[in-house]
Amino acid sequence: MEDAVVRLVMEYPRAWAPLIDDGAIQDHASDAFMFHFVKRPQMDERIRLPQDQTVGDLTSTELLEKFW
């Protein structure tokens, strides 16, 4: 990577964030002319119900439709 322009894009589960050693990654790329590290933690999508609706108000079929 000596004298190269490097961009590292890392996609990972959000729970792994504390395990990523930014300093070690920067050290490995120290010979690069320019190094850009992009972290993209993946977030779980959540189903949002309207404020006036609860899960108990929905039928099994309605819950399954929202899940899929």
C-alpha positions in Angstrom: 0.0 0.0 0.0 3.0 2.3 -0.1 2.1 5.6 -1.6 -1.4 4.4 -2.5 -4.7 6.1 -2.0 -6.7 3.7 0.1 -10.3 3.7 1.3 -11.4 0.9 3.6 -15.1 0.4 4.0 -16.1 -1.9 6.8 -19.6 -3.1 7.3 -20.2 -5.0 10.6 -22.9 -5.7 13.2 -23.2 -2.8 15.6 -22.3 -5.2 18.5 -18.8 -5.6 17.1 -18.0 -1.9 17.3 -16.0 -2.2 20.5 -13.8 -4.9 19.0 -12.6 -2.7 16.1 -9.1 -1.3 16.8 -8.9 1.9 14.8 -5.3 2.5 15.8 -4.1 -0.8 14.6 -5.9 -0.4 11.3 -4.3 3.1 10.9 -0.9 1.6 11.7 -1.3 -1.0 9.0 -2.0 1.7 6.5 0.7 4.1 7.6 2.7 3.7 4.4 -0.3 4.8 2.3 -0.2 8.2 0.7 -3.8 8.8 1.9 -6.0 6.4 4.0 -9.7 6.9 4.6 -11.5 4.5 6.9 -15.3 4.3 6.6 -17.2 2.4 9.4 -20.7 1.3 8.6 -22.3 -0.4 11.6 -25.4 -2.4 10.5 -28.6 -1.6 12.4 -31.5 -3.9 12.9 -34.7 -2.6 11.4 -37.6 -2.3 13.7 -41.3 -2.3 12.9 -42.9 0.9 14.1 -46.6 0.8 15.1 -48.8 3.9 15.3 -49.0 5.3 18.8 -52.6 4.3 19.2 -51.9 0.6 18.3 -50.3 -2.1 20.3 -49.1 -5.6 19.4 -52.0 -7.1 21.3 -54.4 -5.3 19.0 -53.2 -7.1 16.0 -54.2 -10.6 14.7 -51.6 -13.2 14.0 -52.0 -12.6 10.3 -51.5 -8.8 10.7 -48.3 -9.4 12.8 -46.9 -11.8 10.1 -47.6 -9.3 7.4 -45.8 -6.6 9.3 -42.9 -9.0 10.0 -42.4 -9.8 6.3 
